[in-house]
Amino acid sequence: MSASLDEVPTRALFGVTIHAVTMAQMVELCAAAVRREQRLVVGAVNAAKVVKMRRDPELAAAVRGCDVVIADGASLVWASRILRQPLPERVAGIDLFTELLARAERDGSSVYLLGATAEVQKGLRAELDRRHPDLVIAGARDGYFAAEQAGEVAAAVRASGADYLFVGMGTPRKELFLARWAAETGAAVVHGVGGSFDVVSGLVRRAPRIWQKLGLEWLYRVCQEPRRLWRRYLVTNTVFLVWLAGAWLRGLWPRRR
């Protein structure tokens, strides 16, 4: 199994370069980065974020600046196959997060948990103590800090000596934070995990496995928070489907790199 990013093929989809990796390959790439003390910033995209990137140049630049970009959404995997740029599988950010926690515990590597509320952080720590009693948690703090405090936060992560930094903040805040401060944190692997802290802590329920396999995890989220999310997903999913249909009908498939 390759542990070198240079050996990983990429796919160009809707103007975004996505790495064609499996979950197992991503875990090995991250573990290798820690061993070699080489920074690896992990970006994750789904259909909604791809649409947002067209409208938000700062977000687009931040994602493209990541060392590796994974397909967090099943719809991107399906689209890749329709457009003859096949991705091997979905590598969901939350699943990579939990896999890396287990790997860090096994390897004796340390982690820093940045994001969410103080309440969620408390629940997260309790759950990680239960699941991974030997995991070294170098530090943690909530994600509610002012923009002018970002440098202090990055310095605190560096001082902790953490090998992995997991950032549980929303889009585009986490991407912009990592674009500016990832190198300053000193962590070998930096992964923006979005709302994963809420799920692992037990505050938010994740979609059942069958929903995930059917690519309906987004719909499960809408069912949980309809007032906040229905319009967002209606717009972004519709735009994404229009783009996919247009690319398929025109036969304008991006070339493999």
Backbone bond lengths (Angstrom), bond angles and torsions (degrees), N, CA, C in turn:
res aa  C-N    CA-C-N  psi(-1)  N-CA   C-N-CA  omega(-1)  CA-C   N-CA-C  phi
1 M - - - 1.470 - - 1.530 109.85 -
2 S 1.321 116.61 131.43 1.451 120.58 -177.04 1.520 111.51 -70.42
3 A 1.349 115.17 136.46 1.462 120.24 174.06 1.519 108.89 -119.21
4 S 1.334 116.53 23.95 1.454 122.36 179.06 1.524 109.49 -121.07
5 L 1.310 116.16 126.25 1.456 120.22 -178.76 1.521 111.59 -65.04
6 D 1.319 116.84 -28.11 1.468 120.84 -179.40 1.527 112.07 -62.96
7 E 1.324 116.43 -22.61 1.461 120.42 -177.54 1.532 112.71 -92.83
8 V 1.323 116.71 -0.89 1.463 120.79 -177.55 1.526 110.31 -89.83
9 P 1.332 119.24 123.74 1.467 120.91 177.73 1.520 111.08 -71.40
10 T 1.308 116.08 159.16 1.459 121.21 178.58 1.526 110.17 -123.83
11 R 1.315 115.03 160.66 1.456 122.27 176.15 1.533 108.22 -127.70
12 A 1.318 116.45 138.37 1.458 121.79 178.30 1.523 108.87 -100.32
13 L 1.323 117.00 112.26 1.460 122.24 -178.10 1.522 110.38 -129.28
14 F 1.314 115.69 118.22 1.469 121.84 176.87 1.530 111.53 54.81
15 G 1.316 115.73 37.85 1.453 120.51 177.36 1.513 114.77 82.77
16 V 1.323 117.93 7.14 1.460 121.89 -179.21 1.520 109.04 -118.79
17 T 1.324 116.64 132.40 1.458 121.34 176.96 1.529 108.54 -88.84
18 I 1.329 115.91 119.96 1.465 121.81 -177.30 1.523 108.51 -118.77
19 H 1.322 116.61 136.53 1.458 120.75 -178.98 1.529 110.63 -81.87
20 A 1.322 115.06 132.50 1.468 121.41 -177.46 1.530 109.04 -87.26
21 V 1.329 115.13 78.04 1.463 121.13 -176.96 1.526 110.51 -120.81
22 T 1.310 114.61 156.75 1.459 121.07 171.19 1.529 108.02 -95.24
23 M 1.317 116.17 169.87 1.453 120.06 177.14 1.532 110.78 -60.79
24 A 1.319 116.05 -44.62 1.467 119.66 -178.92 1.531 111.05 -60.35
25 Q 1.327 116.56 -40.91 1.460 120.00 178.39 1.520 111.92 -64.57
26 M 1.334 116.85 -40.06 1.460 120.19 -179.81 1.525 110.83 -64.38
27 V 1.306 117.32 -42.37 1.463 120.38 179.03 1.522 109.95 -60.94
28 E 1.329 116.98 -42.68 1.459 120.71 179.56 1.526 111.62 -66.63
29 L 1.320 117.06 -39.76 1.462 120.61 177.47 1.529 111.19 -60.94
30 C 1.332 115.88 -42.06 1.457 120.25 -179.75 1.528 111.33 -68.64
31 A 1.320 116.83 -43.92 1.463 120.59 179.03 1.528 110.58 -62.47
32 A 1.331 116.68 -38.52 1.466 120.88 178.76 1.526 110.68 -66.24
33 A 1.331 117.17 -39.01 1.465 120.89 178.26 1.525 110.71 -61.52
34 V 1.331 116.79 -39.94 1.462 120.47 177.96 1.526 110.46 -65.34
35 R 1.323 116.53 -45.22 1.467 119.93 -179.94 1.523 111.62 -60.43
36 R 1.315 115.87 -41.15 1.464 120.89 -176.08 1.525 112.88 -87.45
37 E 1.347 115.82 -6.15 1.467 121.34 -177.28 1.527 110.28 57.34
38 Q 1.328 114.85 42.93 1.455 122.05 177.09 1.521 109.07 -112.86
39 R 1.303 116.82 129.55 1.461 119.49 -174.44 1.516 111.66 -70.08
40 L 1.337 114.97 137.65 1.463 122.34 176.74 1.526 107.74 -135.56
41 V 1.318 116.02 107.97 1.466 121.25 178.70 1.521 107.90 -95.20
42 V 1.319 116.22 120.80 1.460 122.30 -174.84 1.529 110.21 -100.23
43 G 1.307 116.30 122.87 1.457 121.81 174.24 1.517 109.65 -106.87
44 A 1.314 116.60 153.20 1.470 121.10 -179.81 1.518 108.77 -135.00
45 V 1.335 116.46 136.82 1.463 120.63 179.50 1.518 110.66 -130.49
46 N 1.316 114.81 146.77 1.460 122.44 170.23 1.524 107.15 -130.29
47 A 1.311 117.24 -176.22 1.465 120.17 -176.43 1.523 111.75 -59.13
48 A 1.330 116.41 -43.22 1.464 120.25 -178.29 1.525 111.54 -62.14
49 K 1.321 115.95 -41.53 1.472 118.64 -178.09 1.522 111.46 -71.47
50 V 1.325 117.39 -36.14 1.463 120.35 177.12 1.525 109.78 -59.51
51 V 1.328 116.83 -41.76 1.467 120.72 177.96 1.527 110.50 -65.60
52 K 1.319 117.00 -43.45 1.468 121.01 179.63 1.524 111.69 -62.33
53 M 1.317 116.37 -34.78 1.462 120.02 -178.37 1.516 111.98 -62.64
54 R 1.336 117.19 -32.75 1.474 120.57 177.97 1.531 110.64 -66.13
55 R 1.320 116.11 -28.11 1.464 120.83 -175.20 1.524 113.00 -98.82
56 D 1.322 116.40 -12.06 1.460 121.00 -174.75 1.535 108.68 -130.37
57 P 1.329 117.56 94.57 1.469 120.64 -177.62 1.533 113.24 -59.80
58 E 1.322 117.70 -34.43 1.470 119.95 179.12 1.519 111.02 -65.44
59 L 1.332 116.13 -43.21 1.459 120.17 177.67 1.526 110.12 -63.26
60 A 1.329 116.46 -44.12 1.458 120.52 -179.53 1.527 111.09 -59.93
61 A 1.330 116.63 -44.30 1.460 120.69 179.92 1.525 111.06 -64.75
62 A 1.331 116.45 -38.01 1.465 120.53 -179.88 1.519 111.30 -65.21
63 V 1.324 116.83 -43.68 1.471 120.28 179.49 1.525 110.70 -66.46
64 R 1.308 116.36 -44.06 1.464 119.76 -179.32 1.523 111.99 -66.99
65 G 1.311 116.50 -20.56 1.457 120.47 178.31 1.514 113.67 -80.92
66 C 1.328 117.92 -6.98 1.466 120.96 178.56 1.525 109.80 -71.21
67 D 1.319 116.18 153.74 1.462 120.37 -179.93 1.521 112.10 -73.74
68 V 1.321 116.44 -33.61 1.459 121.40 179.24 1.524 107.76 -142.68
69 V 1.323 116.63 138.69 1.464 121.84 -179.74 1.523 108.10 -122.12
70 I 1.333 116.47 124.50 1.462 121.42 -177.43 1.524 110.85 -106.10
71 A 1.324 115.31 155.65 1.468 121.45 177.37 1.526 108.44 -85.97
72 D 1.308 116.16 100.05 1.458 122.09 -177.37 1.526 112.04 -79.92
73 G 1.340 117.10 -19.17 1.463 120.54 -175.92 1.517 113.20 -113.10
74 A 1.336 116.06 140.99 1.466 120.97 178.83 1.524 111.26 -63.40
75 S 1.333 117.22 -32.38 1.462 119.87 -178.73 1.526 111.66 -62.57
76 L 1.326 117.85 -32.31 1.466 120.23 177.19 1.524 111.17 -68.86
77 V 1.321 116.36 -37.45 1.465 119.93 178.34 1.529 109.76 -65.02
78 W 1.336 116.35 -44.64 1.465 119.78 178.54 1.528 110.74 -62.46
79 A 1.346 116.01 -43.71 1.465 120.32 -179.94 1.521 110.56 -62.36
80 S 1.328 116.78 -39.43 1.468 120.29 -179.13 1.521 111.19 -60.47
81 R 1.314 116.92 -35.73 1.469 120.77 -179.14 1.526 110.76 -76.14
82 I 1.321 116.55 -37.87 1.468 120.20 177.06 1.523 110.34 -63.48
83 L 1.346 116.44 -38.14 1.458 121.57 -176.94 1.525 112.88 -92.02
84 R 1.334 116.24 13.16 1.460 122.12 175.71 1.522 112.91 59.97
85 Q 1.319 116.18 34.00 1.459 123.65 173.04 1.529 107.35 -127.43
86 P 1.315 118.06 60.55 1.466 121.01 -166.13 1.531 115.37 -64.39
87 L 1.315 114.58 131.38 1.461 122.67 170.40 1.528 106.96 -95.86
88 P 1.330 118.82 141.94 1.468 120.32 -174.08 1.520 114.27 -66.48
89 E 1.335 117.33 -35.80 1.453 120.25 -178.55 1.520 110.20 -171.30
90 R 1.302 114.98 166.55 1.456 120.33 173.32 1.521 109.28 -74.97
91 V 1.327 116.31 135.32 1.460 121.36 174.11 1.526 106.43 -118.90
92 A 1.314 116.14 85.75 1.461 121.24 -175.70 1.518 110.28 -66.71
93 G 1.333 115.87 137.12 1.453 120.60 -178.63 1.515 113.46 -56.70
94 I 1.338 117.22 -41.02 1.455 120.11 -179.48 1.524 111.32 -68.11
95 D 1.331 117.30 -35.69 1.462 119.97 178.50 1.524 110.82 -69.84
96 L 1.330 116.79 -38.62 1.459 119.66 176.13 1.527 110.28 -63.96
97 F 1.317 116.36 -39.83 1.467 121.78 176.96 1.527 111.02 -56.31
98 T 1.317 116.98 -51.00 1.461 119.95 -177.10 1.534 111.35 -69.30
99 E 1.319 117.36 -35.07 1.461 120.06 176.84 1.526 111.08 -65.37
100 L 1.320 116.31 -39.71 1.464 120.08 -179.14 1.526 111.74 -71.60
101 L 1.319 117.13 -31.45 1.460 119.22 175.09 1.531 109.98 -61.90
102 A 1.322 115.61 -44.99 1.465 119.93 178.93 1.522 111.05 -64.14
103 R 1.333 116.68 -40.85 1.461 120.29 -179.85 1.533 110.78 -67.34
104 A 1.328 116.62 -40.28 1.462 120.09 178.33 1.525 110.84 -61.87
105 E 1.330 116.18 -41.61 1.466 119.67 178.00 1.528 110.23 -61.72
106 R 1.316 116.38 -44.19 1.465 120.94 -178.27 1.526 111.75 -64.92
107 D 1.341 116.51 -39.47 1.459 121.19 -175.79 1.527 113.29 -86.72
108 G 1.328 117.04 -10.26 1.459 119.80 -175.99 1.513 113.42 77.98
109 S 1.335 116.70 20.69 1.462 121.89 178.14 1.528 109.48 -83.94
110 S 1.324 116.07 159.51 1.458 120.41 -177.11 1.522 111.51 -109.14
111 V 1.332 115.91 155.13 1.464 121.23 -177.35 1.521 110.64 -129.54
112 Y 1.329 114.68 154.11 1.470 121.94 173.62 1.520 106.91 -124.09
113 L 1.318 116.77 133.56 1.462 122.90 -176.68 1.527 109.14 -111.37
114 L 1.323 116.27 108.78 1.458 121.28 -176.91 1.519 110.00 -118.25
115 G 1.342 116.72 120.18 1.457 119.26 175.05 1.511 114.06 135.79
116 A 1.326 115.02 177.87 1.473 124.35 -179.82 1.528 110.42 64.97
117 T 1.316 116.22 -167.73 1.459 121.58 -179.26 1.530 110.10 -94.11
118 A 1.322 115.72 167.85 1.463 120.21 177.62 1.530 110.40 -61.79
119 E 1.331 116.85 -35.54 1.466 120.93 178.67 1.521 111.04 -64.90
120 V 1.331 116.47 -45.02 1.459 120.60 178.87 1.523 110.14 -65.23
121 Q 1.323 116.55 -40.67 1.464 120.16 178.23 1.531 111.10 -58.25
122 K 1.313 116.28 -40.99 1.468 120.32 179.43 1.527 110.61 -62.68
123 G 1.339 116.37 -46.02 1.453 120.66 178.51 1.517 112.22 -65.42
124 L 1.337 116.05 -37.62 1.453 121.18 179.45 1.524 110.92 -63.70
125 R 1.318 116.18 -46.45 1.463 119.75 179.99 1.529 110.97 -61.35
126 A 1.325 116.26 -41.79 1.469 119.82 -179.98 1.531 110.89 -62.89
127 E 1.338 116.49 -41.14 1.458 120.33 -178.88 1.528 111.10 -70.24
128 L 1.325 116.98 -38.34 1.457 119.65 178.69 1.527 111.33 -69.27
129 D 1.318 116.84 -34.26 1.469 119.70 175.18 1.526 110.47 -62.24
130 R 1.340 115.72 -34.46 1.463 120.01 179.83 1.524 111.07 -74.89
131 R 1.333 116.42 -45.65 1.462 120.38 -175.85 1.534 112.92 -76.97
132 H 1.325 115.26 -38.28 1.467 120.47 -172.31 1.531 109.61 -132.12
133 P 1.305 117.71 73.56 1.466 120.51 -175.31 1.522 114.49 -61.04
134 D 1.327 117.94 -23.06 1.463 120.61 -178.68 1.527 112.94 -99.88
135 L 1.321 117.25 5.24 1.463 120.60 179.83 1.527 110.18 -69.06
136 V 1.319 115.96 132.94 1.469 121.54 178.35 1.530 108.54 -89.73
137 I 1.320 116.22 109.27 1.467 120.76 176.65 1.521 107.63 -98.58
138 A 1.327 115.58 105.33 1.463 121.27 -174.87 1.522 112.25 -71.80
139 G 1.326 116.18 -27.01 1.460 119.57 -179.02 1.511 111.26 179.13
140 A 1.327 115.38 167.15 1.466 121.10 179.53 1.518 108.98 -161.51
141 R 1.317 114.76 151.27 1.466 120.23 171.49 1.517 108.48 -162.55
142 D 1.341 115.15 158.61 1.456 119.35 -179.35 1.521 110.00 -72.24
143 G 1.325 115.50 170.38 1.457 120.49 -176.62 1.516 113.95 -97.17
144 Y 1.324 116.88 11.88 1.464 120.17 -177.28 1.520 110.13 -97.40
145 F 1.327 114.22 82.85 1.461 120.35 177.35 1.529 108.20 -136.05
146 A 1.319 115.81 152.35 1.458 121.46 -179.07 1.515 110.51 -73.08
147 A 1.318 116.12 157.53 1.463 120.78 -178.33 1.519 111.37 -57.02
148 E 1.333 116.23 -37.11 1.461 119.22 -178.48 1.533 113.10 -71.99
149 Q 1.336 117.04 -9.55 1.464 120.68 177.49 1.522 112.68 -94.25
150 A 1.323 117.61 -3.77 1.468 121.09 -174.88 1.519 112.37 -57.58
151 G 1.325 116.85 -40.42 1.457 120.20 179.19 1.520 112.00 -62.58
152 E 1.331 116.73 -39.20 1.461 120.65 178.05 1.529 110.73 -65.86
153 V 1.314 115.65 -38.51 1.470 120.12 178.67 1.524 109.88 -63.48
154 A 1.332 116.72 -46.44 1.464 120.76 178.93 1.525 110.95 -60.58
155 A 1.329 116.16 -39.70 1.468 120.63 179.58 1.528 110.63 -65.52
156 A 1.322 117.16 -36.62 1.466 120.91 178.86 1.523 110.84 -65.84
157 V 1.333 116.13 -39.02 1.466 119.75 177.24 1.524 109.11 -63.36
158 R 1.330 116.48 -45.65 1.468 120.03 179.17 1.519 111.26 -58.90
159 A 1.337 116.37 -44.02 1.455 120.63 -178.58 1.526 112.31 -63.82
160 S 1.326 116.34 -26.86 1.466 120.59 -179.66 1.529 112.19 -72.21
161 G 1.345 116.39 -23.25 1.455 121.02 -178.34 1.522 113.86 74.19
162 A 1.323 117.80 18.95 1.470 121.40 -176.71 1.527 111.71 -63.45
163 D 1.328 115.17 140.91 1.463 121.22 175.40 1.525 111.58 -81.83
164 Y 1.333 115.94 -38.18 1.465 122.45 179.46 1.521 109.75 -116.11
165 L 1.317 116.48 134.14 1.460 121.60 171.75 1.521 107.96 -116.31
166 F 1.327 116.25 120.99 1.457 122.14 176.30 1.524 108.40 -109.00
167 V 1.330 116.30 125.42 1.464 121.42 -174.66 1.524 109.46 -111.86
168 G 1.326 115.66 108.48 1.455 121.39 -178.16 1.517 112.21 -97.21
169 M 1.317 116.19 69.07 1.461 122.12 178.25 1.525 108.86 -128.94
170 G 1.312 116.65 165.37 1.456 121.38 -177.07 1.516 113.37 -82.93
171 T 1.324 115.30 171.36 1.466 123.21 176.03 1.521 108.80 -87.72
172 P 1.323 120.14 135.72 1.477 127.63 6.45 1.533 113.72 -96.42
173 R 1.333 117.49 7.45 1.461 119.19 -172.77 1.514 112.88 -59.80
174 K 1.339 116.92 -43.69 1.471 117.54 -177.81 1.519 111.25 -67.96
175 E 1.335 117.71 -39.33 1.458 120.30 -179.81 1.530 111.41 -63.74
176 L 1.328 116.48 -41.86 1.463 119.88 -179.65 1.523 110.88 -69.62
177 F 1.333 116.93 -36.66 1.471 120.44 176.91 1.529 109.86 -62.60
178 L 1.332 116.51 -46.40 1.460 119.89 -177.45 1.525 112.10 -68.88
179 A 1.329 116.95 -35.60 1.458 119.89 179.19 1.528 110.76 -61.28
180 R 1.318 115.56 -36.34 1.475 119.74 -177.97 1.522 113.31 -89.23
181 W 1.337 117.62 -35.63 1.458 119.36 -166.47 1.531 116.00 -119.24
182 A 1.318 119.47 -4.49 1.468 120.57 -176.22 1.524 112.16 -54.08
183 A 1.323 116.72 -46.29 1.464 119.85 -178.33 1.530 111.55 -64.42
184 E 1.332 116.36 -31.91 1.464 120.36 -177.50 1.518 112.73 -74.02
185 T 1.318 117.34 -17.78 1.463 119.72 -177.52 1.528 112.59 -76.00
186 G 1.328 116.46 -22.61 1.455 120.11 -179.52 1.515 114.68 78.33
187 A 1.318 118.30 -4.84 1.466 121.20 179.69 1.524 110.13 -72.44
188 A 1.331 116.10 143.65 1.464 119.59 179.25 1.520 110.82 -73.39
189 V 1.318 116.72 -44.73 1.466 121.84 -179.92 1.516 109.29 -115.64
190 V 1.316 115.62 125.84 1.463 121.79 -179.82 1.524 107.87 -122.33
191 H 1.318 116.26 120.96 1.463 120.85 -173.48 1.528 109.28 -133.24
192 G 1.339 116.34 119.75 1.461 120.91 175.31 1.517 109.56 -82.50
193 V 1.335 116.73 116.22 1.468 120.31 -171.08 1.527 113.33 -107.79
194 G 1.330 117.49 8.72 1.458 120.14 175.52 1.519 113.87 56.58
195 G 1.336 116.16 -125.93 1.456 121.26 -177.91 1.519 114.68 -89.18
196 S 1.317 117.88 18.54 1.466 121.18 -176.68 1.521 112.93 -62.23
197 F 1.328 117.59 -33.34 1.461 119.95 179.83 1.531 110.38 -61.75
198 D 1.332 116.06 -39.55 1.466 120.55 179.65 1.524 110.84 -62.22
199 V 1.330 115.81 -39.33 1.466 120.58 -177.81 1.527 111.11 -72.53
200 V 1.319 116.27 -49.59 1.465 119.83 -177.63 1.524 111.25 -64.50
201 S 1.322 117.17 -34.06 1.465 120.83 179.51 1.523 112.17 -70.58
202 G 1.338 116.43 -18.40 1.459 120.69 -179.09 1.514 113.92 96.29
203 L 1.336 117.34 -0.94 1.461 120.21 -179.57 1.525 111.41 -69.53
204 V 1.330 117.00 -36.72 1.463 122.69 -179.05 1.532 108.12 -122.16
205 R 1.335 115.97 137.07 1.464 119.97 178.50 1.524 110.12 -85.91
206 R 1.326 115.78 137.64 1.453 119.77 175.55 1.522 109.32 -86.10
207 A 1.320 115.98 153.95 1.462 120.65 179.18 1.523 110.74 -59.33
208 P 1.334 117.92 144.48 1.474 120.58 175.05 1.524 110.71 -58.28
209 R 1.319 116.16 158.23 1.465 121.85 -175.26 1.525 112.43 -56.17
210 I 1.327 118.06 -37.83 1.463 120.38 -178.24 1.522 110.95 -65.20
211 W 1.339 117.18 -36.65 1.465 120.81 176.22 1.530 109.97 -64.58
212 Q 1.328 115.93 -40.57 1.459 120.10 179.34 1.518 110.72 -62.81
213 K 1.339 116.83 -44.88 1.456 120.71 -178.32 1.522 111.98 -64.44
214 L 1.323 116.34 -31.70 1.462 121.01 -179.82 1.532 112.52 -84.57
215 G 1.340 116.29 -0.43 1.456 120.19 -179.53 1.508 113.33 73.33
216 L 1.342 116.85 26.64 1.467 121.33 -175.66 1.528 112.58 -111.27
217 E 1.317 116.40 20.90 1.461 118.87 179.44 1.524 111.14 -61.07
218 W 1.338 116.29 -35.35 1.459 120.57 178.46 1.532 110.93 -62.40
219 L 1.344 116.41 -38.11 1.462 120.43 -179.71 1.524 110.90 -68.12
220 Y 1.311 116.26 -36.12 1.470 120.35 177.04 1.525 109.94 -62.70
221 R 1.329 115.71 -39.85 1.467 119.89 177.22 1.525 110.94 -64.07
222 V 1.335 116.32 -41.77 1.470 120.25 178.86 1.525 110.22 -61.66
223 C 1.323 116.90 -39.89 1.469 121.07 178.93 1.523 111.34 -62.88
224 Q 1.327 116.89 -31.15 1.456 120.80 179.22 1.526 112.06 -77.94
225 E 1.340 115.84 -36.43 1.470 120.31 -178.51 1.529 109.55 -133.40
226 P 1.325 117.99 66.60 1.471 120.44 -173.14 1.524 114.32 -62.34
227 R 1.308 118.24 -42.10 1.460 120.07 -176.59 1.524 112.13 -64.31
228 R 1.313 116.15 -36.42 1.460 120.21 -176.61 1.519 113.01 -83.53
229 L 1.335 117.90 -31.59 1.461 120.17 -167.69 1.523 116.55 -111.06
230 W 1.344 119.03 -19.66 1.458 118.41 -170.35 1.522 112.82 -61.22
231 R 1.331 116.40 -43.43 1.467 119.13 -177.53 1.533 111.07 -67.02
232 R 1.348 116.63 -39.99 1.461 120.87 -179.55 1.522 111.10 -58.89
233 Y 1.322 116.73 -48.91 1.459 119.66 -176.38 1.522 112.20 -75.47
234 L 1.329 117.30 -32.02 1.459 119.49 176.71 1.523 110.07 -60.65
235 V 1.326 117.07 -46.53 1.456 121.50 -177.53 1.522 110.93 -68.63
236 T 1.339 117.26 -52.78 1.472 119.54 -174.44 1.522 112.17 -67.03
237 N 1.324 117.14 -39.66 1.466 118.72 179.89 1.519 111.53 -67.11
238 T 1.329 116.53 -38.12 1.466 120.15 178.33 1.519 110.85 -64.06
239 V 1.324 116.30 -46.56 1.467 120.57 178.64 1.531 110.31 -59.97
240 F 1.320 116.77 -44.28 1.463 120.50 -178.70 1.523 110.94 -61.87
241 L 1.316 117.37 -43.21 1.460 120.91 179.44 1.520 111.70 -64.54
242 V 1.325 116.91 -37.34 1.465 120.86 177.04 1.523 109.96 -64.06
243 W 1.344 116.16 -44.10 1.466 119.49 178.05 1.520 111.23 -61.22
244 L 1.322 116.12 -43.89 1.462 120.59 -178.48 1.524 110.43 -63.29
245 A 1.323 115.82 -46.02 1.465 119.45 -179.77 1.528 110.74 -62.30
246 G 1.324 116.48 -41.59 1.455 120.24 179.54 1.520 112.47 -63.36
247 A 1.337 115.87 -44.00 1.469 119.89 179.57 1.516 111.15 -64.42
248 W 1.317 116.53 -39.30 1.460 120.42 -179.70 1.525 111.36 -68.29
249 L 1.326 116.33 -44.38 1.462 120.61 -178.43 1.521 112.19 -66.31
250 R 1.309 116.40 -37.62 1.464 119.75 -179.25 1.526 112.28 -80.58
251 G 1.308 116.02 -17.77 1.452 118.84 -176.77 1.508 112.92 70.38
252 L 1.362 115.60 23.69 1.475 119.34 -179.23 1.520 109.14 -90.79
253 W 1.300 116.21 71.65 1.464 120.48 -179.53 1.504 110.07 -86.56
254 P 1.354 117.79 130.85 1.470 119.53 178.33 1.529 110.70 -62.26
255 R 1.296 115.49 148.58 1.457 119.84 178.38 1.519 110.60 -79.67
256 R 1.322 115.73 150.17 1.455 120.40 175.39 1.522 108.95 -69.61
257 R 1.342 113.76 145.84 1.453 118.34 177.25 1.512 110.60 -95.85
